[in-house]
Amino acid sequence: MATSCNIKVMARFRPLNSKEKADTSSPCIAQFPEETQLVVNGTGPHRDQSIPFTFDRVFPPETTQEDIFQQLQSTIDDILNGYNGTILCYGQTSSGKTFTMFGPDDREDVENQGIVPRASVHIFNRIAEDPSGSEFTIKCSFVEIYMEIIKDLLNPKNKNLKIRESKTNGIWIEAGSEKISKTGAEGQTLEEAKKINQSLSLLGNCIMALTDSKRDHIPFRDSKLTRILQESLGGNTKTTLMVTCSPHISNLEESISTLKFGARAKMIKNTVKINSQKSAAELTKELETLKMYTNSLEKLIEYMKSPDYVPGKSALPDLAILTAAQQQQQQVPSASTTAAAKTKTARHSTALSGSAAPGAPTGNHAAAGGSSPNRHSVAYSQSPMSAISPPIDFNPMAMADMSGQIDRIREECQEMIDKCNDEISEIKIKYETTTEELIGVRSELEGARDTIKQNDADQKGAKETERKLLTEVEGRELKIHTLGQQLEDYKMLATQVVQYLERKKVTDEYFEGADANDSSSLSTMSRSISSTSFDEDYDLNGPENINIEEVIGNLSEEEVLSMQIKLQLQTKVNILEQRELQLSEELRSIESLLTESNIKYSEIEREKKELAIRLQSLMETQRDRQQQLISTSQINLGKLLSGEDQTTTTSFSPITSSPLSPISPLKHNSTENILDLSLDYQNGHNNSSLLDQSISSDVSIHLQLQLEQSELDKRNLDLSVVQLQQESSELKEKELKLLHELKLSKNANDKLLQDFQLYKEDIGMKTKIQQNQMTNLHNELTSLKNKLKQEKKMKDQIQNQNISVSKKLNDSIKIHEETEERMKKELLSKDNENSLLKEQYNNMVDQCEDLQEQLTTAHRLLVSRKVVKIVRSDEKAQKRAYEVKEDFGQHTLKKTGRQLF
Ligand SMILES: Nc1ncnc2c1ncn2[C@@H]1O[C@H](COP(=O)(O)OP(=O)(O)OP(=O)(O)O)[C@@H](O)[C@H]1O
């Protein structure tokens, strides 16, 4: 009896792996307050919300493999009791599907064995323990669905297995290889990813459709995975879905998506019933009964054919055999009514693990499953023997007519049945072709959608590149602007320097005529250089809140180099500035010294001149006096010589203009001597003693005094001259010293000028570098602009392409949708036709059965009315008698055929 049950859904969280453990900030995202409930924390935009989930069972990370199996053992037992069963794992990649299904790679690690090895052991244990002596057939297969191709993992030659379906056996994978060439896959990574995601999203679609009461079409046929799982989802299978999750916060979105998938799947209802199949022993027994029955019939017919048999008079032989056979046949239980038959066999047991929640990263599907052989149960709703009814009266002619009619009807029926079968096969082929076509159209659509997505992504990428380029261009333009300004400043500065140098023409004259303004203009210029070189953008100290190291770290090599040069320049300028100030100071002190010296020198010169004049006048006075003395001496001498009174002598005053004392007459020495003396004196010879001897005592005293006085004067004069000469030489020394200092200053100034020249050259060079940089930047800007243009062009092309692709896609979608719609309609009408045909077919089969029954009744009548004699003479009737046996066999086949259909 069929019962309805929901899919069992369980959730398992694996432990944190070593990498996740390293992130101590994040423990397990889920809490497990109850055995059937878990709460996922840290959800919502602010990570402060929780989502509760309820499943048939939840397993926290510490759950052992044994605990898991304990919960799934009942599913295996159900399979052993004749139900179809599926255990399916679903979850994000690396969430533990393989671990749950198979366990670790190490086969020796028995403790961690997964469901499949444990289930195998359990099944064999159960078989070993079974006391009934029932026959068990265990078959096992492992297949992989890879890019919509089913591969036999146990026989790699079987690379493209087909999915088959029959009403009695449900869906199974055809265990033969075919069309290997079709599987040749090359460079299909993208295609592979698409297909894997597609089949998973199609699984999601089926689950959505199954849980949506308004949907009557479940798109199982859209992918191989859903097709295989068709019976497991909403069909005749006890299904357990194990959703596996990572406990780490980094996989939160995927885990929630997986759990939501599980929650939805939990709503799916399956209708399950026990499958039964007769064992070989039972079938043999049945066959023997049938053989017995046939033998009885044959014997009966033989007897009826024999001359001993008189219809209506002769007793029927071997009825006991018939009765025994009939009784035995009736003992054979009907499969449909014996749910607890010993021969229960699960047609369909599947263990599957599929990867990834939609939208999550995916891996391949690893499917491991087992399905029983393609057997159908031969089930009778009624035993053939039970159709034999008691004999009735019978008219042989009418019987013959009836037999003919029956034959005709049967032939007609057979024709109709064949026709129906042909039509049904045609429809089936058409249906499958249409379905395949639809799948093709859908995958084409998916492809087109992917192209659009790709194009969108390309467009986004192009936009991003464009934005980046624009930002770069803006940055470069700004830099060029800044550099341009700096260049202008440099140019201005260079002009200033040139002007300054030209104006100054730094020569000795300059130093002689230099004034405070000029030196200050030099320092002003230096300051202006410093302020120009270190504008705001390149201020090394920068605003307080800026991390200089970070700023420098962000600067390009070129900028750092430029800053270094500027820093060096600034240092140099500072040194020059200081030096200039020093020199200016020195120059000023030298200048003042020089002025002082000049003043002193001119004073000394003046004094010297005065002294010279004085000396000259003194000498003149002395000469005059000597002259006077000589002349007086001569006069006196003449007087003396002529005897004139001494009273007539001329008196004269000494240099001091003292009143002239009367000159005493010369003593008696010869006049020549006196004259000689006078002349000697005049000639500078001190010969006063001679004079004393030659002149009179008064005059000689007077003269003596005067001479002494003049001697004194002369000595004084000499002293002054020496002093003056000393002073003059000192002054000369000072002058030389000053000149030396002047020379040093000039040299320093020359050095300064040289520095300025170098500085000017440096500035010129830097200006050139800046100009080159600017040119480079301009070139770069131009190339960037060109690139931008190209990007824009490309973007436009992509946009145009996108528009045309979108248009094409829309057209194609429209066409495909129309085709799909048309096909759906066709399918629907074919389905309707199909159901009508099925109905017709079933009606015909029923009619056939009725006819068969009528025929059997007729035969039974024939037998009971003992028409054997007529039959014996009538060949046709004899033939009919043989057909009774044949018909019986066909009756069985027809029954089976209807069930199969
Ligand atoms: N419950 C668990 N206890 C201990 N280790 C586990 C558990 N679940 C998973 N692991 C480990 O986590 C890793 C990933 O698990 P597994 O390979 O089973 O993931 P998967 O879902 O099959 O991944 P994929 O979809 O990529 O094939 C493996 O190293 C596995 O041993």
The ligand as a Gaussian input file, in Angstrom:
#p B3LYP/6-31G(d) Opt

LIG

0 1
 N       32.747000      15.922000       9.928000
 C       34.042000      16.057000       9.591000
 N       35.011000      15.762000      10.481000
 C       36.328000      15.885000      10.145000
 N       36.768000      16.323000       8.932000
 C       35.838000      16.644000       8.013000
 C       34.444000      16.524000       8.290000
 N       33.779000      16.921000       7.196000
 C       34.701000      17.245000       6.280000
 N       35.942000      17.094000       6.772000
 C       37.199000      17.375000       6.083000
 O       37.012000      18.581000       5.333000
 C       37.608000      18.475000       4.066000
 C       36.572000      18.701000       2.957000
 O       35.582000      17.721000       3.027000
 P       35.025000      16.944000       1.757000
 O       36.092000      16.626000       0.792000
 O       34.202000      15.852000       2.263000
 O       34.126000      18.108000       1.152000
 P       33.170000      18.021000      -0.111000
 O       31.915000      18.698000       0.289000
 O       33.058000      16.642000      -0.616000
 O       33.976000      18.913000      -1.128000
 P       33.871000      18.959000      -2.739000
 O       32.495000      19.410000      -3.096000
 O       34.889000      19.967000      -3.095000
 O       34.185000      17.582000      -3.220000
 C       38.246000      17.104000       3.981000
 O       39.595000      17.210000       4.321000
 C       37.506000      16.316000       5.034000
 O       38.306000      15.284000       5.580000

